[in-house]
Amino acid sequence: MIKKDFKARELLKKSLVLYKKNFLTLFIIALAPLFFSIFLSLITNSYSSSVLSWFSNLIEGKNISFNILSLSTSILIVLLVFIINSVIASWGELALLNTVKNQERNISEVCKQTWKKIIPFWLLSIIYYSISSLGTILLIIPGILFIIWFSLCFWIFVDQDIRGFDALKLSRKYMKGNVSYFLKKWLYLLIPYIILSIFLEIILKTTNSSDFISSLIDNIFAALIGPIFTIYSYFIYQKIKSTKIKTIKHEKN
């Protein structure tokens, strides 16, 4: 359990210093996957609508007439786009983590480091979000606990090169006795973020912005704020990790 630590305000100040120092690199890396996702959705929008319409009619019990080849093609395209989107999103997350940990400003170097480990990181993401989603669907409280217990797995992957279920297990071990510390630190950042997000959505709705403009602004906002969360989470992870290592050494002695 962590007894002495930086206050959340000081932790945020440290995060902002690092954020300003590497702003351009962090912003570009955070924005690229989001823009790529918008581009893909614009291209495949008609296919998605076709598949959704077919399933909607099927659920409602309406008479369905369709071209099997056309429907199969649409489903395959939608699935392919989903996989590509998830891989690109994982790349963006891994690139941010690598940039923060290594203080690397060269984007091409970040890309090289990231692509080498993208597949195992993507698989870890699938495992983590699947477990969290399943827990939330079954019962809300277990889902929240899973999200918290295993939340350090991505930093463990980047920092210690521990993968898959081993990263999840170690995250759970690190979080034992540190859940309240983790929540207190995150609530300090999450509450202002939620208020700011609601305020932004109100502005977009009152100005009658189109769906495309709203999506564009939301993504730029996410790319500006996202890296701060990443840096902030890095300091939380480092504190929890160092405390656990000291505890293990003390127990051995």
C-alpha positions, 0 to 999 in steps of 0.5 A: 500500500502506498503511504507517501506520494505526490499529491494528484495536483503535483502529479498532473503538473509533472505530466503537463511539463512532459506533455509540453516538452513532447507536445508535437510528437504526442499530438501527431501520434494521438491524432493519426489513428483517429483520422485514419478511423474517420477516413475508413468509416467514410469509405465503408459507411454504405457497407455498414448501413447495408449490414445493419439494415439486413440484421434490423429487418431480420430481428423485426421478422420482416421479409428479407430479400437480398443478394447473398454475394452482396451481403457476404461482401458487405459483412466481410468488408465491415469485419475487415475494417473493424480489425484494421481499426482495432490494430491501428488504435492499438498501434496509436496506444502503443506508440504513445506509451513508447514515446512517453517511456523513452522520451522519443521525439523522432516519429519515424523511430517511434513507428519502428519501435511500435511495429515490432510489437504491435501484434502481441500488444493488439492481442493483449488489448483484445484480452483486456477489453474482452475480459472487461466487457464480459465482466461489465455485461454480466455484472457492472461491479465485476467489470469495473474491478476488472478494468482497474485490476488489469489496467496496468497491463499495457505499461507492464508490456511496454516497460517490462516486455511481459505479455498476454495473461502474464501481464494481466496477472502482474497488473492484478498483483501490483493493484492489490492494496492500491485500488483506492490510491489508483481511484483517487488519482484518476478521479482528480483528472477524470472529473474535470475531463468529463465536465469539459467533454460535456461542455464541448458537446453542448457547444457542438449541439447548440451550433448545429454542427454537422456529424462530420464536423462534430466527429472532427472536433471530438477527435482533435480534442481527444488527441490533445487530451489523450497524451496527458492521460497517458503520461499521468498513468505512467507516473501512477504505474511507476509509483505502484511498481516501485512500491511493490518492488520495495515490499517484495524485497522487504518480505524476502529480507 
